Amino acid sequence: MLELLIIVTFLAITLTTYHRVGWKNIKECYSYWFKPGYWSSYNIVEAVSWLAKTLVIIPSLVFNLEIWQLHFVTLLTSVMLIWASERKLLPTLVAFNTLWIAISSIVIIRNIV
């Protein structure tokens, strides 16, 4: 029952948001992934970073399983995103990745020491 509630909530929020933003805009946004010009070095780093963070977060939330070794990847990609942020200098991006460096550092040190 809980799983159904989660799925319904996710779909309701996402579909409502997509509808408000406009399906055409959402489709156009996602289509960037399939354009060769999109895959600059920065966007590749950003995609790898989001994938790594997803691989840390989802097992923890869904299965209560921490794959702490993945924090080495998230630490590296967060540093790379801050370093490369001159291309997309957004304070939220810098702050989020600074916070993630702290999170990864805590998890790595906690598991090594």
N, C-alpha and C positions, 0 to 999 in steps of 0.2 A: 504494500500500500504506500509506503514511504517513497519507494522508487517512482511510482506513478505520479505522486504529488510533485516530486522533483522535476520530472519530465514535463508535466503540464505547466508548472511555474516557469521553467526555462523557456518553453515554447511560447507561452503567453507574453512574457516580457520581450523576448527576442522578436517575435512576429509583430507585436505592437510597435516596437522601436523601428524595425525595418519599414513597416507601413508608414510611420510618421516621417521618416527620413526620405522614403521613396524607393520603391523596388528597383527602379531604373538606376538610381544613384548607387544602391548597394551592389547591383550587378556590375556596374561600371567599376566600382571600387575593387571588387574581387577579380575583375578581369585583368587588373594590373599584374597579377601574379603570372599571367600567361604572355606578357609582353617582354621580349628580350631586353629592352632598354631598362626595364624595372630592376633587373637583378644586378645592381651595382654592388661594389664590395660592401658598402654600408648596409644595404638592404639584405644582403646575404647574412651578415653578422647579426642583424636584427632578427631575421627569421630563425637562425640557429639558436639565438638567445631565447626567443619565445618558446621554441620547441623544448629546449633544455629545462626551462622553468616549468613548462607544462608537465614534463616527465618527472619533475620533483613534486609538483602540487597534486596532480590527479591520483597517483598511488596513495599519497598520504590522506587525501580527503575521502577517497572511495574505499580503500582497503586498509587504512590505518597502517600503512607500510612506508617507512622512510628509507629511501635509497640514497643514503648520505653521500656516497661517492659521486653522484651526479652534481653535487655542489661544487666540485672542482671545475666542471664545465660552466655552471652558472656564474661562478666567480670570475672566470676568464672572460666569458661573454659580456658580463656587466662592465668589467674594466674596459673591454674593447669598445662597448657602446658609448661609454663616457668619453673615451679618447677620441672616438670617431664622431662625437656629437657636434663637432663644428659644422657638420653638414646639416644637421637637424637640431640646432641648439634650442631645445625645449626644456624649461626648468623642471617640468614633471618627469621627463625622461631621465635627466641627470639625477634628480632626487630619488626616483624609484630605483635606479640602478645603484646608487650609493647605499640605499637601504638594503638592497639585495646583496651587496658586497658584505655588509655587516651580518646579514642572515647566514650567508654561505660560510663566512669566517667562523661564526659561532658553531655551526653544525660540524664543520671540518675539525676544528680544534677540540670540540666536545667528544668526537669520535676517535681522534688520534691520541689525545692525552689521557 
